[in-house]
Amino acid sequence: MTLQEAHRPRMLASFVNHMIGVLDDPDQAEAALQALLAQEHFTEHDIELLSGEAGQDRLDFTGERHGLLARWRRQIQKMTDEYEHARRYEDELLQGRYLVVVHVSQEEQARRVCHLLRSQGGHFIHYYGPYIVQQFCPDLDV
């Protein structure tokens, strides 16, 4: 998997069952992707890297780029932690950072992924379960 292959065309509508972390540069992001593939045995379908304008389009914080249903979904998210986190993720992308998005459905695996992302320089790392947002390895400067 390379940085150029990591975008998908549709909006990232829900964060449920995903771990999302911010990485500051392309080398960290690539190292994190390779570690996830090698150490946790994820496939390329389980991992996504968002960056630049294409990443902003995929995240689509307001839903404006993806139509009425997407805007409605983002309005509903205003009642959850996802909304403020999506705003932060958009800001991180605008500042040239990278988001690693990993499909994770088990808490134990989420803990391992969090520590793996942290070891590669990741920060603002959250796991979005079906009914809860968790930080298994909180940022030290928060």
Secondary structure, DSSP 8 states (H G I E B T S, - for coil): --GGG---SS-----TTEEEEEESSHHHHHHHHHHHHHHS---TTTEEEE-HHHHHHHH-TTSGGG-HHHHHHHHHHTTSHHHHHHHHHHHHHHTT-EEEEEE--SHHHHHHHHHHHHHTT-EEEEEE-SS-EE-SS--TT-
